[in-house]
Structures are given as C-alpha cells and as structure tokens.
C-alpha cells in the first residue's frame, strides 16, 4: 500500500494536483469507500485528500447530520484522532469545519455528548 500511495503522491505532484482532485471525486461517488477509515487516513497523510472546506468535507458534514448520523460522527472522530492527534499529518486549521461541527454536536447534546466525542 505504501508504494502505491507514494506513486499516487508523486503523480499528484507531477500533474499539478490533478490526482488529488480525481481522488476527491472518486471518494465522493464511492459509497463503500467514502467512510473507509484506513483509506481516508492514508490519503490525508499523503496529501491526496483534504479535510478543509471542500466537497468531501461538505459530504461528511451532511452525513453527520448535526449528530444524528452517529456512524459518520464516529468516523470523523476516529479519522481526526489519527490524522490530527496521533500522526500529526494535519493541523487544526486543516479541519476547522469538522471540528466546529463536532463542537456544536457536543454542545447541543446537553451534558451527554455522543460516546465518540
């Protein structure tokens, strides 16, 4: 997997970020892979997927549905824990919309936020 991600990253650099755009599109249209934790973490770590404001982030926010999409909330928490805290691939400025949504979900839960948060 590492060599494949390395090759995709090199292609992305050589092709003016076209590979990253294609990855965003593919991920958005792929229901099964859209919330694949391992895949998303690897792509974010390689710089092939952004968690800042963009179509993928908007889709994650839609799936979280203000906290009603529990699986999506758990997915986002797990991904952010890995790429933001554990591996430090990104900074908080790279995922502001997601952090803001999680904060609102936690605040709206009136003392008992979802377990993942």
C-alpha positions as CSV (number, residue, x, y, z in Angstrom):
1,X,0.0,0.0,0.0
2,X,2.8,2.4,0.9
3,X,4.4,2.1,-2.6
4,X,1.0,2.8,-4.3
5,X,0.3,5.8,-2.1
6,X,3.9,7.1,-2.8
7,X,3.3,6.6,-6.5
8,X,0.0,8.4,-6.4
9,X,1.6,11.2,-4.4
10,X,4.4,11.6,-6.9
11,X,1.9,11.6,-9.8
12,X,-0.1,14.2,-8.0
13,X,3.0,16.5,-7.6
14,X,3.9,16.0,-11.3
15,X,0.4,16.6,-12.6
16,X,-0.4,19.8,-10.8
17,X,-2.7,18.2,-8.1
18,X,-4.9,16.5,-10.7
19,X,-4.6,13.2,-8.9
20,X,-5.9,14.7,-5.6
21,X,-8.9,16.1,-7.5
22,X,-9.6,12.7,-9.0
23,X,-9.3,11.1,-5.6
24,X,-11.9,13.5,-4.2
25,X,-14.3,12.8,-7.0
26,X,-13.8,9.0,-6.7
27,X,-14.3,9.0,-3.0
28,X,-17.4,11.1,-3.2
29,X,-19.0,8.7,-5.7
30,X,-18.0,5.6,-3.9
31,X,-20.5,4.8,-1.2
32,X,-18.5,2.0,0.3
33,X,-15.2,3.8,0.4
34,X,-16.4,7.3,1.5
35,X,-16.2,6.3,5.1
36,X,-13.3,3.8,4.9
37,X,-11.2,4.9,7.9
38,X,-7.9,3.4,6.7
39,X,-8.2,4.7,3.2
40,X,-9.1,8.2,4.2
41,X,-6.3,8.4,6.8
42,X,-3.8,7.2,4.3
43,X,-5.0,9.6,1.6
44,X,-5.0,12.6,4.1
45,X,-1.5,11.6,5.3
46,X,-0.2,11.5,1.7
47,X,-1.7,14.9,1.0
48,X,-4.1,13.4,-1.6
49,X,-7.3,14.2,0.4
50,X,-8.1,17.4,2.2
51,X,-10.3,17.7,5.2
52,X,-10.6,21.5,4.9
53,X,-13.7,23.1,3.2
54,X,-14.4,21.1,0.1
55,X,-16.9,18.7,-1.4
56,X,-15.7,15.7,0.7
57,X,-15.9,17.8,4.0
58,X,-19.4,19.0,3.0
59,X,-20.4,15.4,2.4
60,X,-19.1,14.4,5.8
61,X,-21.0,17.2,7.5
62,X,-24.1,16.1,5.6
63,X,-23.6,12.5,6.8
64,X,-23.1,13.7,10.4
65,X,-26.4,15.5,10.2
66,X,-25.9,17.5,13.4
67,X,-25.2,14.4,15.4
68,X,-28.0,12.2,14.1
69,X,-25.6,10.4,11.8
70,X,-23.9,8.5,14.7
71,X,-21.7,6.3,12.4
72,X,-20.5,9.4,10.5
73,X,-19.7,11.2,13.8
74,X,-17.7,8.2,15.0
75,X,-15.9,8.0,11.6
76,X,-14.9,11.7,11.7
77,X,-13.8,11.5,15.3
78,X,-11.7,8.4,14.5
79,X,-10.1,9.9,11.4
80,X,-9.3,13.2,13.2
81,X,-7.8,11.4,16.1
82,X,-5.5,9.5,13.8
83,X,-4.5,12.3,11.3
84,X,-4.6,15.3,13.7
85,X,-3.5,13.9,17.1
86,X,-1.8,10.5,16.6
87,X,0.1,11.0,13.3
88,X,0.0,14.9,13.1
89,X,-0.5,14.8,9.4
90,X,-2.6,17.9,9.6
91,X,-3.2,20.9,11.9
92,X,-6.5,22.2,13.3
93,X,-6.5,24.8,10.5
94,X,-6.9,21.9,8.0
95,X,-10.2,20.7,9.5
96,X,-11.9,23.7,11.0
97,X,-15.4,22.9,9.7
98,X,-15.3,19.3,11.0
99,X,-14.0,20.4,14.5
100,X,-16.7,23.1,14.6
101,X,-19.4,20.6,13.7
102,X,-18.2,18.2,16.4
103,X,-18.1,21.1,18.9
104,X,-21.7,22.0,18.1
105,X,-22.8,18.4,18.4
106,X,-21.1,18.1,21.8
107,X,-22.7,21.4,23.0
108,X,-26.1,20.5,21.7
109,X,-26.2,17.2,23.5
110,X,-26.9,18.9,26.8
111,X,-24.3,17.3,29.0
112,X,-24.1,13.9,27.4
113,X,-22.3,14.1,24.0
114,X,-22.2,11.0,21.8
115,X,-19.7,8.5,23.0
116,X,-17.2,9.1,20.2
117,X,-16.8,12.8,21.1
